[in-house]
Amino acid sequence: MSDANRQYRDRLFKFIFGNPENREWTLSLYNAVNGTHYTNAEDIRYTTIRDAVYMSMRNDVSFLVGNQMNLYEQQSTLNPNMPMRFLIYAGMIYSDYIESSWDFNPYSTRQQKAPTPRCVCFYNGPIEQDDRVLLSLSDAFEGESDIDVRVTMLNVNYGRNKDLLDACRPLSEYAWFVDRILAARKEGGSLDDAVDTAIADMPEGFLIRPFLISNRAEVKMMCITEYNEERTLAQFRAEGRAEGRAEGIDIGAEKKLTEIVSNLLKQHLPLSVIVSACSVSEEKVRTLAKSLDIAVV
């Protein structure tokens, strides 16, 4: 898969805060979340899993600072199942950490020390939530569990969690940018135009402004991709057919899936984006694209 297509699959949050080019912003976010004052961005060691796919889920941003393993996820839809997802991500991240570490021997007769995990979900969806919510994996189980994962969900909608946003300028600017896109959408414009409007309206002094302008095409594609992924999943959920679509769904659902894929093709989204968003095979997308006389990349 090309680097360009891989970028298109990323979320805007990951593009801003999980990019080695922006280590200072990642460190600023870390400091804001933890109330610390680290100044050396080179202390950050990214551990984000590349192209990790499990049940169509992808790891957003993870990194080491000192002896803390930070797992950050952004969600624009309310998802109480984040602890289970973090459990999966943590398993893969720590497995990679152990495999690449000279210091940790999982078979040692002595207790081995590992980085302390910190799981944070940055929520900016439309459903009203408190500024800070603690999600626990144990709530998903019936009866007492020997495994638990706690995730701190922080509401980063613009205007919420003021102390947190004030402590991290890039996060505050990201929240403003997302809010401006949503406002432009409500005014009736297309998502493409809404992104242009948000960038145009962004104050000159914003730290992330030059980065967004220089990567305008990628930013637009990420916003469009995330929007279409949410809409696609919502359509499946509304029909009660999210499960089992890979094994074969009824004619009505198959027709709906074809319509969705066709719409995404007409918007000229990359093949990888459509496959991921709709959980369909590349062959199916290519066949449909051919019937519509649309080139896919």
N, C-alpha and C positions, 0 to 999 in steps of 0.2 A: 504494500500500500504506500502511496506517495506521502511525503511529509505534508503536502498541502491538504490532502484528504484527511490525514490524521489530525491536523489542526482544526479542520471543520467540525470534527466530532467532539472537540473540547467545548466545555461551557465557558462563557465569558469570565466567570469567577476564576476558573482554573487558568485561563489565558493570562489574567492579570496577576494573580497571586501564586501561581505554580510555575511561573516562567523564570528560569535562572537569570534571564536578562533583568528581571525586576526583584532581585534578592532583597533590596532595601525595603520594598513594599511588603514582602513576605515577613521580614523581620519586624516591621512596624505593626503588622497584624498580630504577630505572635506576642509582641510586647503589650499591645492593647488588651488581648485576651487574658494574659497572665499577670498583668500589672508589673512587668519587668522593664528593664532599661538597657537591654543589650544594644551595642552600637556597631559591632563588627558583623556585617552581613555575610562575610565569608565563613562564619561559623555554621551557617546553614548547610545541611547535607540532605538533598532531596532523596526521598525514598518512594516517590510516587510510582506505582506499578504501571508500566507502559503497556497499553493495549490489553489490559486485564479485563476479561469478559466473563461474567458468571451470571446467567439468567438476565442478560442484556444490561448488567450493571457495570459501571466503571468507577474506578477510584479517581477522586478529584485531585487532592493535594495531600501529600504527606512528607514530613521532613523531620530531621533530627536537629535539635539545638541542645548542646550539652548532653545531659542524660535523659532527655525527654523526647519521646516519639509522638509527634503531633499528626493526627489524622483529621483533616478538615474536609467537609463536604458542604456544598451549597444546594439548597432545595427551594424551588419556586412553587412547589406543591407540598401541602402538609402530609408528612409521611411518618406515622408512629412506628413504622418498622425499621427505622434507621439503626437501632441497636443491632438487629440481626445483620444488616448490611455491614456495619462496622466490624462485627465479629468475623465476617468473611474477609474483609479487607485486611484486618489485623493479622489473621492467620497467614495470608499471603505475604504481607510485609515482613512479619517476624520470621517467617520461613526463609525469605530472601536474606534478611539480616543475619540469621544464624549461619546460613550457607556461605556468606561472604565474610564472616567475622573470624578472626584468629583468636578472639578472646572468649568466645562462648562455646562451651562443649556440652551439648544437651545430654551426653551420656556420662558425664563426670559424677563421681561419688560425692563431690562437694557442691554446695549451692552456687549456681552461676547467677551473676547479676545481669539484668537486661534493662534497656531504656524503659522508663515509665510511660505508659500510653496516656494520651490526652485526646479524647474524642469530642469534636465540636461540629455541630451542624449550623450553618448560617442560613436562616430562613427568611425569604422575602416574597412570600406568597400572599394572596388576597384574603385568606381566612384569618380573622383576628386572633392573635396569640399574644401571650405575655412576653415581656422583654427577654425573660430567661425561663426555660422549661427544662426539667430533667427527665429524660426518657430512660427507661430501664428494660433490659432484655428479659428480666425475670417476670415482667408483666405479661409476656407472651406465653408463659408456661402455666399449665395447670398443676398446682402443687409446688413444693419446694424444689429449687433448682441448684445444681452444683456449679452452674455457669451463670455469670452475669456480666453484662456490659452496660456501662452508664454513658449516655451521650448528653452533653449540654447543648440544647438548642437555643441559639441566640437570634432574636428578631432583628434583622438588619434592614427592614423597610425604612425608607427615608423618613426621619422624624422620630424613630424609635431608638431605644438604647443610646441616648444622647452621649453619655460618658464614654461608651465604647467607640462610637463613631468619631467623637471629638479627639480621642486618643490615637486614631489611625486615619490620617487624611485620605489615603487611597481608598479605604473602605467607605468613608463618608462620600467620596466622589463617585465611587461605584454605585452606592445606594441612590445618590442623586440622579445618575445617568439612567439607571433602570426605571426610576420613578418618572423621569421625563419621557422615556420611551412609552411607558404605559399611558401617560397623559396625552401624548400625541396620537396614540392608537385610539383613545376614547374620542378624540376630535374627528375621527373618521378616516385618517390616512392609512396607507399601507404600512406594513412593518418596515419595509425597506426605507420608505420616506420618514418614518418615525425615528429610525436610527440616525438618518441624516439630520433631522431636526434637532435631536438631542445633542449631537456633536456640535452643530452650529450654535446652539444655545449655551453650550458649556463655557463657563467663565475662563478667560485667558490664563488665569493663575492656577488652574487645576493641574496637579501633577500628572494625572493619567491622560490629559488631553493630547499631548504630542504623540503618545503611544497609540491611542485610539485612532487618531487621524492617520498616522503612518501605516496602520493595519486595518483601515476602514473596511476593506473587502472581507477580511477574515471575521471582523466584529459583526458585520451584517449577517454573514452566513451562520455564525454561532447563534445569534439571536433568532434567526429564522428557524434554524434547526431545533433549538430548544422549544420554541413556540409550537412547531409542528409535532414534535415528539409528545408534548403534553396533550395537544388536541387529539392526536391519534389514539393515545392510551385512554383518554376520556371517552372517546367514541366506543372503544372496545368495552370499557367498564360499563358504559350505559347499556350496552346490549347483553352484559353478563357473560361475555364469551372470551375474556382475557385468557383464561386457562384453556388449554387444548387447541389453540389455533394452529400450533405447529404440527399437531398430529392430524388435523383435518377438522374443519368446521362446516356448518351447514351452508346451504346455497346462499341464504340471505347474508350471512356474515362474510362469505367469500366474495360476494358482489360488493359489499361495503369495503372490504380490504382492497379490492381492485380499484375502486373509486379513489380511495385514499392514496394508493401508490401512484395512480394516474395524475392526481393533483400535484403530488410532490415532484413527479417527473416534469410536469408542465412548468414548475417553478425552477427547473434546472438544478435541483439539488444533486450533489455527488452520489454516486451509486452506494458508497459505504454508509452514507447518512440514511438513505432510504431503507437499506437492508437492516440497519440497526433500529431505526424508529419503528418499523413495521414487522420486524421479526420474520422476514421472508427471505427466500434464497436469491442469490445474485442471478441465477438462471431465470427465475420468474420475472424479476425486474427487467432484465435485458429483453426477454420475450415481449413483455408489455411495451417497453420502450420502442422496440422494433415495429410493433403494430401501430404505434402512434407516430412513427417516423421522428423519434426524438433521440438524439445522440446522448449517451451517458459516459461519464468518466469516473 
